[in-house]
């Protein structure tokens, strides 16, 4: 166990907490005045949509990388029906081949159509879909992963926004309809505009000195809180790396292998001394562990907010909400105890999702 009290006395700990205005969580103001297609969808808890495309081709040809025609229909905040022609393709690695239901998709809108409608040219949305055939279990897992995004939204604006969907898939060849749940993730280009960030081609394997330390600490602790061992800040594994104010920031995504989601197909990271998916290990910069006081103070101050996001999420069954809350509390009650990862010799293939 890594006990932070061994690093600093209680009095110094309190002084550090009081002295920090906590610069890490400066919520950025959007720089783009224009609304996007995501903004049109981002106005209610659950949005009803219909996606019409060749559903059977998507399900049966998982290695197909091309786009195919589709249309998306939903009602906007003024209750006016919106109909958009677009292209969709299968995305991802693990889930595209291992999920038996609808594979995850990329929705690509026509920039000309967006411009004509007076919208910003943020044209790519990621659609997160059911993974397993058991509908109740698939529904539960999808909503748990959605919660992981929503809770991180509570902590920082340097996070991807998500919109929950009640989606009807309509096969364009047969007319067959299937209703499920899904959620969309905002375009990374819109994230960059919203947070004054930019792409960083040289961020992979950058040293700690290149990073915004407050952001790196928050990402490391949040991934620890939700029990996620399927990420790596050094190589950009399941985190997007951007430049913001001259420093590298990490934005986490893809939480289905976390202990909070607890998916039946998830495995513990075999590169470390960890046996179970719900075991917690710290995979952030170890050099930052002695500087975590302000971060832990911030998380403690957000405790009620995080648990409120879970408890008010009525779409998730009450028993599942209780399980998620209890899992969070199991760490929130002992924030200063952090289990550092112990890497194993590389003797086997990493089977964790790319």
N, C-alpha and C positions, 0 to 999 in steps of 0.2 A: 504494500500500500504506500501511496505517496501522500504523506500528511503535511499539508502546507503550514501547519503551525510549527513544524520543526524548522521552517525557514525564517520565520519572523514572529516575534512576540505578539501577544494579543493587542497591546497598546499601539504598536506600529501598524498592525493590521487595521485597526479602527481609524487611525489617522490617515492611512492611505485611502480608505473608503470615503471618508469625509472630504478629503482633499481632491478627489477625482470628480470633475464635472462630466466625466466619462465621454471623451471625444469619439469613442468608437461608434456610437449610435447617433450619428447626425443624419436625420432622415432627409434625404435629398429631395429637392423640389423638381418636379418634371420640367424638362427643358423644351419639350415639344408641345406646342399649343394645340396641335391637331389631335383629334381623336383617332384611334386606330380601330381595326376590326375587333381586336381583343376588348377594347374599351366599350364597344357596342354590346358585347356579350357580358361584360363585367358589371352588372347592375343589380343582380338579385342572388339569393343563396343558391338556387338551383334553376338552371335555364333549360327549357325544353327545346331540343333541336332534332332535326331529321337530316341524316346524311345518306344520300342516294349515290350508289356507285356499284361496280361489279364486286359484290361482297364475296362471292365464291372464289374469284380469282385471288383476292387478298388472303383468304383462309387456306387455299390449297397450294399456292405458289409462294412459300415463305422466303425463298431466295431471290424472288423477283425484285429488282432495284429500281425499276422504271416507275414513272408516274402514270396514273390513269385518271380519266375524267370523272368528276363528281359534282354534286351540288349540295349546298347546305342551306337549310331553311330554319328560321327562328323568328321570334317577335322581339322587337327592340323595346326600350324603356317606354316608348309612346304607344306600345301595343300594335305597332305597324309590322306587318310581315316582311321579313327580309329574305331575299332569295339570291344566293351567290353561286356562280359557277366557279369551280376551282379544280385543282389537281390534287390527288393524294398518292402517297407511296408508303410502303412499309419502312419503318426505321428501327434502329436499335440492333443489338446483337443477341444477347441471351434470350430476351422475351420474344423476339420475332421467331426464334426456332423452338423454344421450349414451352411457350404458352399455347394451349390447345384452342383457346377462343380467339376473338378478333385480335390480330397482332397490333402493337402500337403503331400509330400513323403520324405522318407529317401532313398537315393541311397547308397547301400552297395556293394563295389567292392571286388573282391577276392584279398587278400593280396599276394597270390602266383602269380597271374597274374601281379600285380603291380611290384613285385620284379623281375619277369622275364623280364619285360619291362624296368627295370632299374629305376623305380620310387620309391619314398618313400612310406611307408606303411600307409599313411593317407587315409583310405578307406571309410569314411562316409561323404556324402554331403547331405545337406538339400535342398530340392526342394520346392520353394514357387510358388504356382499355382493360377489360377483364382479361385475366390470364388463364384461369382454370375453369373447367367445365361445371363444377359445383357452383351454381349461381349464387347461393347464399354466402358461401366462403369467398367467392370472387368479389362479391359486393362488399363484404367486410374488409378484405385486404385493400381494395381500391380506396375505400373511404379512410382507412388508417393511413395510407400513404398520402392522401390528400391532406389529412390533418398535420402530417409532418411538415408539409409546405406552409400551411396556414399558421402553425405555431412559429415557424421561423420568420414569417412575415411580421409577427408580433415583436420580434427582437430587433429587426433591422430592415431598412429599405433596400439594402444590398441583397435582395432575395427575389426569386422569381415569383410573380403573382400567378395565381391559378383560379380557374372558374369551374365549378362543378356542373356537370351536365346530366340530364336525363335524356339519353340519346336513343333515337330510333334509327336502326340501320335498314335501309331499303335496297334490296338487290335490283339493279337496273335492268336485269334480264328477266327475272321471274316475278318481280313485284313483291316478293316475300319480305315481311318486316319482322325485325327482332328488336325488342326494347331492352336496353341495359343502362348502366351508369358508366360515366367516364369523366375525365376532366381535361381541360386544355391548359397548357403552360404558355405564358406570353412569349412573343418573339424576342430572341436575345438582342436583336437590334433595337427594339424598343426599350429593353432593360438598359442598354448602354446610353440611349438618349435620355432616359428618365433619371439616371444616376451619374451622368457626366463621366462615363467610363469609355474605354476604348479597347479594341483587341490588343493582345500582347503575344506576338509570335515568339518572343524570347523568354517567356515566363516559365516554361517547363524546366524543372530542376534548378530553378532560381534559389539562391540562398535566403535565409531568414532576413538578412539585411535589406532585401529587395521588397519584402512584404510590408503591408500595413499591419503592424503587430497586433493592434486591437482587433482587426478583422480576423487575423489568423487565430487569435485566442478564442474569439466567439465561435468560429467555425469548429475548432477542436472540441470545445466544451459542449456545443450543441450536438455534434455527432456522438459524443460520449453519452449525453443525456438520453438520446433515442436509441443507443446501443447499436450504432452503425459501424461496422468494421470494413465495409465495402467502399473505401475511398482512399485517396492518397493525394495530399496537397502538393507534394513534390512533382508528381508527373501529371497532375490534372485528371486523375481518375475520379469520375463522378463528382467533380467540381469544375466549374468554368473559371478560368483565370483571366482577369482583366487588369488594365492599368487605370488607376483613379488617383488624381492629384500626385502623379509621379511614383506611386507605389502600387505593388501588385495586391489585388484583392481576390479572394476565392468565394465563389457562389455555389453552394452545394445543391445537388439535385439527385434524383433516382434513389429513393429511400426504401425500395421494396425488400432489400436484404437486411434491413435493420431489425433489432429486437422489438421495437415498437410495432412494426407491421407484423413480424413473426410469420412470414409466409411459409407454407409447407415445403416449397421448393428451395428455400434459402438454406445456405450452409455457412457455418462459421468460417472466417478467413483462415485457410490452411497454412498461411505463411507465419502465423503467430500462435503462441500458446493460449489457445482459446478453443473450448470444446463445443459450446452451445451458442446459437444465434443470439440469445438474450444476454449472454455474458458481455460485459462492457470492458473495452480496452481503449486507451488513449493513443491516437495515431497522429496527433498534431506535432508541432515542434516541441521537443522536450525542453529546449532552452527556455521556453516561455512558462514552464510550470511554476517557477518561483516568482512569477509576475502576475499570477492569476487573480489576485485579490479583488481588484475592481471588476473584473469579468464575473466572478462568482457573486459579488455583491449585486451586480446588475441582474444576473439571472434570478437571484433570490427576490429582488424587487419585482420581477416579472412573474413570479410563481403563480399568483392568483390569475393573472392574465392568461398564462399558458393553460392552466387547469380549466379556466372558464371556456377557452376555445374548445376543449374536449367536452366538457359537461353540457355545453349549449348546442352541441352538434347532434341534433335530434335524428338526423338521417342514419346515424350509427346506433345499433342496438345498445340498450342500456348496459347489458353485461359486457359488451365490448368496450364501451366507454369507460366502465369501471376498471377493466383490465388495463387499458391504456393509461388511465390516471394513476393507478397503483404502480405501474411500471415506472412512470415518471417520478412519482413520490419516492420510490425506492432509492433514487439518487438525490433528489432534491432535499431529502432529509439528512444527507451527509455529503454536502457539496465539496467539502475540503478533501475528501478521500478519492483519489484518482489512481486507477490501476494502469500503470505504464505498460505498453505493449512489449512483449519479449519475442523477438523474431526468431523463427526456427531456421535451421539450415535448409537451403533450397534443394529439396530432394524429390519434390513431387510437383505436378502441374497445378497451377492455380486454377481452381474451378469456379471461382467467384465471378459473377457476371461482369463483363467488360462495361 
